[in-house]
Amino acid sequence: QDWMGELLAGRDRTRAGPTAPARGLVFIGPRYPARWGLPIEVTR
């Protein structure tokens, strides 16, 4: 199911879900399932 790829390829933002206003919205970081074996922190 490649709905995200189809959504992006269609370039029609009205077909996507609702968005939240950016007032105070901050991306802290991703959270992945432990079974993926990804590191908790990324070092630069």
Summary of the structure (lengths in Angstrom):
residues: 44
radius of gyration: 15.3
end to end distance: 34.0
largest distance: 37.4
contacts: 27
relative contact order: 0.09
helix: 32%
strand: 0%
